[in-house]
């Protein structure tokens, strides 16, 4: 007989987002997925779980890279300018450059920060 997996609602007490390994609310993820296009009508129960994990990994990676900028600036508080610098310095975040470019320009003018190049 097949065993329930780690992300199974059977093992984790349902799919409410309050139980199990999910750090992000699954209902909110599903709502965003449905708003993504008129063609999206039905979404399986597993799809929001995968999106939740992907979002967690994305946030974790962006936070690590942003924290490196913060540490290089000899600070202990992560600022939005640190996130902008991390986005600009990292190729995999190129799709966010337009979103943070205004923040980075303002930060460079007011704090004289320059985007920090980080090793991958």
N, CA, C and O of each residue as an XYZ file, in Angstrom:
480
protein
N       0.842     -1.170      0.000
C       0.000      0.000      0.000
C       0.891      1.238      0.000
O       1.937      1.258      0.648
N       0.480      2.242     -0.712
C       1.239      3.475     -0.833
C       1.091      4.310      0.435
O      -0.015      4.487      0.946
N       2.205      4.818      0.934
C       2.207      5.632      2.142
C       1.973      7.097      1.791
O       2.376      7.556      0.722
N       1.326      7.823      2.684
C       1.122      9.262      2.497
C       2.464      9.964      2.598
O       3.269      9.653      3.475
N       2.705     10.910      1.703
C       3.962     11.639      1.685
C       4.010     12.744      2.728
O       3.023     13.008      3.414
N       5.158     13.381      2.841
C       5.368     14.449      3.805
C       4.387     15.586      3.614
O       3.920     16.171      4.591
N       4.066     15.909      2.366
C       3.198     17.046      2.082
C       1.741     16.639      1.935
O       0.924     17.439      1.478
N       1.406     15.439      2.305
C       0.048     14.956      2.175
C      -0.843     15.527      3.268
O      -0.436     15.616      4.427
N      -2.047     15.909      2.902
C      -3.009     16.411      3.861
C      -3.405     15.355      4.876
O      -3.813     15.688      5.989
N      -3.290     14.085      4.506
C      -3.633     12.995      5.412
C      -2.692     12.996      6.619
O      -3.134     12.851      7.759
N      -1.403     13.161      6.360
C      -0.416     13.130      7.419
C      -0.458     14.404      8.250
O      -0.309     14.362      9.472
N      -0.659     15.531      7.589
C      -0.511     16.816      8.249
C      -1.812     17.427      8.758
O      -1.811     18.591      9.157
N      -2.895     16.706      8.760
C      -4.120     17.216      9.344
C      -4.891     18.158      8.455
O      -5.570     19.054      8.957
N      -4.810     17.988      7.160
C      -5.590     18.831      6.255
C      -4.739     19.799      5.472
O      -3.510     19.760      5.530
N      -5.406     20.669      4.737
C      -4.711     21.580      3.839
C      -4.963     23.034      4.223
O      -4.980     23.895      3.343
N      -5.155     23.329      5.472
C      -5.509     24.677      5.891
C      -4.334     25.636      5.874
O      -4.548     26.847      5.911
N      -3.118     25.156      5.820
C      -1.949     26.021      5.892
C      -1.512     26.250      7.335
O      -0.431     26.790      7.568
N      -2.319     25.856      8.294
C      -1.992     26.018      9.709
C      -1.232     24.812     10.257
O      -0.563     24.916     11.285
N      -1.331     23.679      9.582
C      -0.688     22.458     10.033
C       0.342     22.034      9.002
O       0.268     22.423      7.837
N       1.283     21.250      9.431
C       2.253     20.704      8.501
C       3.375     21.669      8.194
O       3.573     22.653      8.906
N       4.103     21.388      7.140
C       5.308     22.145      6.833
C       5.071     23.445      6.071
O       6.032     24.091      5.654
N       3.822     23.840      5.881
C       3.523     25.003      5.049
C       3.655     26.298      5.844
O       2.958     26.504      6.837
N       4.548     27.154      5.398
C       4.743     28.429      6.071
C       3.878     29.521      5.455
O       3.638     30.552      6.084
N       3.414     29.306      4.250
C       2.580     30.291      3.568
C       1.158     29.745      3.463
O       0.970     28.538      3.309
N       0.159     30.619      3.544
C      -1.233     30.151      3.509
C      -1.625     29.616      2.133
O      -1.570     30.336      1.136
N      -2.014     28.362      2.095
C      -2.348     27.705      0.833
C      -3.578     28.320      0.166
O      -3.642     28.395     -1.061
N      -4.545     28.755      0.957
C      -5.748     29.372      0.374
C      -5.388     30.650     -0.368
O      -5.941     30.924     -1.433
N      -4.473     31.428      0.178
C      -4.047     32.676     -0.484
C      -3.292     32.361     -1.772
O      -3.474     33.045     -2.779
N      -2.460     31.348     -1.748
C      -1.728     30.941     -2.949
C      -2.706     30.502     -4.028
O      -2.557     30.874     -5.192
N      -3.688     29.726     -3.653
C      -4.684     29.254     -4.617
C      -5.459     30.424     -5.211
O      -5.760     30.425     -6.404
N      -5.786     31.420     -4.388
C      -6.503     32.607     -4.870
C      -5.652     33.368     -5.898
O      -6.165     33.810     -6.926
N      -4.372     33.516     -5.620
C      -3.462     34.190     -6.559
C      -3.366     33.392     -7.856
O      -3.366     33.971     -8.942
N      -3.285     32.079     -7.748
C      -3.207     31.230     -8.935
C      -4.459     31.391     -9.796
O      -4.362     31.460    -11.022
N      -5.622     31.452     -9.173
C      -6.866     31.602     -9.928
C      -6.958     32.966    -10.600
O      -7.541     33.084    -11.678
N      -6.394     33.994     -9.983
C      -6.416     35.334    -10.570
C      -5.406     35.501    -11.695
O      -5.423     36.521    -12.384
N      -4.530     34.527    -11.897
C      -3.460     34.664    -12.876
C      -3.942     34.669    -14.316
O      -3.222     35.130    -15.202
N      -5.127     34.174    -14.568
C      -5.642     34.183    -15.930
C      -7.041     33.628    -16.001
O      -7.468     32.860    -15.138
N      -7.742     34.021    -17.027
C      -9.117     33.564    -17.204
C      -9.180     32.075    -17.521
O     -10.189     31.423    -17.251
N      -8.116     31.541    -18.088
C      -8.086     30.131    -18.469
C      -7.938     29.200    -17.263
O      -8.246     28.013    -17.359
N      -7.470     29.728    -16.136
C      -7.253     28.897    -14.955
C      -8.581     28.742    -14.219
O      -9.080     29.681    -13.598
N      -9.139     27.543    -14.303
C     -10.442     27.274    -13.678
C     -10.309     26.346    -12.481
O     -10.840     26.625    -11.406
N      -9.607     25.259    -12.671
C      -9.477     24.253    -11.624
C      -8.003     24.108    -11.238
O      -7.121     24.127    -12.096
N      -7.754     23.963     -9.942
C      -6.397     23.795     -9.435
C      -6.394     22.603     -8.491
O      -7.196     22.539     -7.560
N      -5.506     21.678     -8.730
C      -5.443     20.489     -7.871
C      -4.981     20.883     -6.475
O      -4.429     21.965     -6.275
N      -5.207     20.013     -5.530
C      -4.805     20.273     -4.156
C      -3.308     20.310     -3.954
O      -2.817     20.961     -3.032
N      -2.570     19.605     -4.822
C      -1.114     19.550     -4.675
C      -0.414     20.775     -5.236
O       0.669     21.123     -4.766
N      -0.996     21.437     -6.222
C      -0.341     22.569     -6.885
C      -0.008     23.708     -5.911
O       1.125     24.189     -5.932
N      -0.937     24.163     -5.058
C      -0.579     25.225     -4.108
C       0.523     24.815     -3.135
O       1.285     25.662     -2.670
N       0.613     23.532     -2.828
C       1.668     23.050     -1.928
C       3.029     23.230     -2.589
O       3.986     23.667     -1.950
N       3.109     22.890     -3.867
C       4.365     23.054     -4.607
C       4.722     24.537     -4.721
O       5.880     24.914     -4.540
N       3.728     25.377     -5.020
C       3.967     26.819     -5.097
C       4.413     27.366     -3.743
O       5.279     28.240     -3.684
N       3.836     26.864     -2.667
C       4.210     27.309     -1.327
C       5.684     27.029     -1.068
O       6.416     27.897     -0.591
N       6.111     25.819     -1.385
C       7.514     25.452     -1.175
C       8.428     26.281     -2.076
O       9.492     26.722     -1.641
N       8.024     26.493     -3.319
C       8.824     27.305     -4.245
C       8.960     28.737     -3.724
O      10.038     29.326     -3.800
N       7.883     29.287     -3.203
C       7.930     30.644     -2.639
C       8.848     30.697     -1.426
O       9.612     31.649     -1.267
N       8.779     29.688     -0.575
C       9.656     29.630      0.585
C      11.121     29.626      0.161
O      11.938     30.352      0.727
N      11.452     28.811     -0.833
C      12.837     28.730     -1.309
C      13.283     30.051     -1.939
O      14.418     30.486     -1.747
N      12.381     30.682     -2.692
C      12.679     31.975     -3.314
C      12.960     33.029     -2.242
O      13.950     33.755     -2.331
N      12.103     33.114     -1.244
C      12.272     34.093     -0.170
C      13.564     33.826      0.595
O      14.293     34.757      0.939
N      13.839     32.565      0.857
C      15.060     32.199      1.578
C      16.307     32.623      0.802
O      17.228     33.203      1.377
N      16.341     32.338     -0.492
C      17.506     32.681     -1.312
C      17.694     34.191     -1.415
O      18.810     34.689     -1.271
N      16.624     34.911     -1.660
C      16.713     36.369     -1.769
C      17.121     36.989     -0.434
O      17.873     37.963     -0.406
N      16.638     36.441      0.647
C      17.007     36.948      1.974
C      18.487     36.699      2.261
O      19.168     37.582      2.782
N      18.990     35.514      1.931
C      20.412     35.219      2.148
C      21.295     36.188      1.377
O      22.266     36.719      1.917
N      20.960     36.413      0.133
C      21.771     37.320     -0.687
C      21.653     38.768     -0.203
O      22.627     39.519     -0.238
N      20.476     39.148      0.241
C      20.277     40.498      0.778
C      21.051     40.669      2.085
O      21.624     41.727      2.344
N      21.059     39.623      2.897
C      21.790     39.686      4.166
C      23.282     39.838      3.918
O      23.965     40.529      4.674
N      23.796     39.206      2.874
C      25.214     39.360      2.543
C      25.535     40.823      2.250
O      26.594     41.317      2.638
N      24.629     41.515      1.568
C      24.815     42.942      1.290
C      24.802     43.727      2.604
O      25.606     44.640      2.793
N      23.899     43.374      3.500
C      23.797     44.040      4.793
C      25.088     43.880      5.591
O      25.600     44.847      6.154
N      25.605     42.667      5.635
C      26.839     42.397      6.381
C      28.018     43.131      5.758
O      28.861     43.672      6.474
N      28.082     43.154      4.438
C      29.168     43.876      3.769
C      29.099     45.371      4.052
O      30.117     46.062      4.026
N      27.894     45.867      4.323
C      27.722     47.274      4.693
C      27.931     47.508      6.181
O      27.701     48.610      6.679
N      28.369     46.467      6.892
C      28.639     46.531      8.338
C      27.426     47.001      9.126
O      27.528     47.842     10.020
N      26.268     46.434      8.771
C      25.025     46.735      9.479
C      24.405     45.439      9.955
O      24.805     44.350      9.542
N      23.415     45.573     10.835
C      22.732     44.395     11.368
C      21.243     44.404     11.050
O      20.510     43.514     11.481
N      20.797     45.399     10.304
C      19.392     45.484      9.913
C      19.295     45.468      8.398
O      19.918     46.284      7.719
N      18.519     44.544      7.876
C      18.338     44.422      6.434
C      17.341     45.481      5.972
O      16.244     45.586      6.521
N      17.720     46.267      4.962
C      16.878     47.334      4.419
C      16.456     46.977      2.999
O      17.034     46.088      2.375
N      15.448     47.674      2.499
C      14.984     47.408      1.141
C      16.077     47.687      0.112
O      16.092     47.075     -0.957
N      16.973     48.588      0.420
C      18.083     48.867     -0.489
C      19.018     47.664     -0.604
O      19.627     47.447     -1.651
N      19.130     46.888      0.468
C      19.940     45.672      0.443
C      19.311     44.634     -0.485
O      20.005     43.942     -1.229
N      17.986     44.543     -0.424
C      17.271     43.627     -1.315
C      17.462     44.078     -2.759
O      17.721     43.258     -3.640
N      17.335     45.378     -3.001
C      17.516     45.901     -4.353
C      18.922     45.614     -4.865
O      19.087     45.212     -6.016
N      19.931     45.813     -4.031
C      21.315     45.535     -4.436
C      21.515     44.061     -4.743
O      22.202     43.714     -5.703
N      20.921     43.193     -3.937
C      21.037     41.748     -4.173
C      20.371     41.359     -5.485
O      20.898     40.534     -6.231
N      19.221     41.945     -5.767
C      18.514     41.655     -7.020
C      19.348     42.100     -8.213
O      19.489     41.360     -9.187
N      19.897     43.298     -8.140
C      20.684     43.841     -9.248
C      21.954     43.025     -9.476
O      22.390     42.861    -10.615
N      22.542     42.516     -8.405
C      23.813     41.801     -8.500
C      23.668     40.327     -8.862
O      24.673     39.660     -9.108
N      22.448     39.805     -8.901
C      22.234     38.375     -9.109
C      21.455     38.137    -10.392
O      20.333     38.620    -10.541
N      22.046     37.395    -11.314
C      21.428     37.147    -12.616
C      20.064     36.466    -12.513
O      19.152     36.789    -13.274
N      19.921     35.541    -11.593
C      18.662     34.790    -11.520
C      17.491     35.665    -11.080
O      16.335     35.265    -11.219
N      17.776     36.855    -10.551
C      16.717     37.772    -10.141
C      16.513     38.906    -11.145
O      15.917     39.929    -10.810
N      16.998     38.732    -12.360
C      16.861     39.781    -13.378
C      15.413     40.193    -13.629
O      15.148     41.344    -13.974
N      14.487     39.270    -13.460
C      13.084     39.595    -13.695
C      12.541     40.594    -12.666
O      11.449     41.131    -12.853
N      13.276     40.849    -11.596
C      12.861     41.805    -10.567
C      13.569     43.150    -10.669
O      13.264     44.064     -9.903
N      14.505     43.288    -11.599
C      15.313     44.504    -11.673
C      14.449     45.746    -11.859
O      14.680     46.757    -11.195
N      13.463     45.692    -12.743
C      12.605     46.860    -12.953
C      11.816     47.219    -11.701
O      11.532     48.392    -11.457
N      11.471     46.234    -10.925
C      10.708     46.457     -9.700
C      11.540     47.184     -8.648
O      11.016     48.028     -7.921
N      12.813     46.870     -8.560
C      13.665     47.448     -7.516
C      14.583     48.552     -8.014
O      15.283     49.165     -7.208
N      14.605     48.826     -9.305
C      15.563     49.797     -9.833
C      15.345     51.193     -9.262
O      16.315     51.914     -9.032
N      14.098     51.592     -9.027
C      13.838     52.894     -8.425
C      14.367     52.949     -7.001
O      14.943     53.957     -6.591
N      14.179     51.885     -6.250
C      14.684     51.822     -4.875
C      16.199     51.897     -4.851
O      16.783     52.570     -4.001
N      16.826     51.208     -5.777
C      18.285     51.198     -5.825
C      18.831     52.572     -6.198
O      19.838     53.010     -5.641
N      18.176     53.255     -7.135
C      18.625     54.579     -7.546
C      18.521     55.567     -6.389
O      19.429     56.369     -6.174
N      17.432     55.512     -5.655
C      17.240     56.385     -4.503
C      18.261     56.069     -3.423
O      18.825     56.977     -2.811
N      18.500     54.788     -3.187
C      19.462     54.377     -2.164
C      20.870     54.824     -2.530
O      21.623     55.278     -1.669
N      21.228     54.698     -3.797
C      22.569     55.098     -4.216
C      22.779     56.587     -4.052
O      23.872     57.027     -3.698
N      21.744     57.367     -4.306
C      21.861     58.814     -4.158
C      21.938     59.232     -2.699
O      22.740     60.097     -2.344
N      21.108     58.625     -1.842
C      21.024     59.074     -0.460
C      22.048     58.422      0.462
O      22.477     59.056      1.427
N      22.452     57.192      0.205
C      23.372     56.479      1.101
C      24.702     56.149      0.444
O      25.586     55.587      1.090
N      24.857     56.486     -0.823
C      26.081     56.200     -1.557
C      26.399     54.709     -1.548
O      27.568     54.325     -1.502
N      25.358     53.858     -1.593
C      25.553     52.411     -1.718
C      25.701     52.087     -3.190
O      25.056     52.704     -4.037
N      26.524     51.148     -3.485
C      26.581     50.630     -4.837
C      26.227     49.153     -4.771
O      26.515     48.489     -3.775
N      25.598     48.627     -5.834
C      25.261     47.204     -5.790
C      26.514     46.363     -5.555
O      27.552     46.583     -6.180
N      26.401     45.429     -4.672
C      27.534     44.594     -4.300
C      27.465     43.311     -5.116
O      26.444     42.624     -5.128
N      28.566     42.995     -5.799
C      28.606     41.767     -6.567
C      28.941     40.617     -5.635
O      29.899     40.674     -4.863
N      28.129     39.568     -5.725
C      28.305     38.422     -4.838
C      28.610     37.191     -5.655
O      28.143     37.050     -6.785
N      29.391     36.306     -5.084
C      29.679     35.036     -5.745
C      28.491     34.119     -5.603
O      27.745     34.186     -4.626
N      28.324     33.256     -6.594
C      27.245     32.275     -6.538
C      27.769     30.928     -6.206
O      27.000     29.971     -6.116
